[in-house]
Amino acid sequence: MNDQSPSGIEDIIADPELKEQLKKLVLERINVMPDTLRMAIGSVELTKEDLIQRVREEDELGKQVMEMELEFLRALARGAVYANE
């Protein structure tokens, strides 16, 4: 990677190609989750279909879901998810 690589969700969303790649990845990850999935963001409870729709529309909650997934993937890459401390 180079020093110019995007570091935040804002940088990724500003790049149409990266945004579309992240969106596809997040939608695929949601699609493999159980249909009974429920997620609470703030005071809003979302179903799997709600999450898919929000990410597709790229509304504020959809962007938050994309950001959460990006942070999870970064932690996974750093080994933080499976670290035994």
Order of alpha helices (4+ residues) and beta strands (2+ residues): alpha-alpha-beta-beta-alpha-alpha
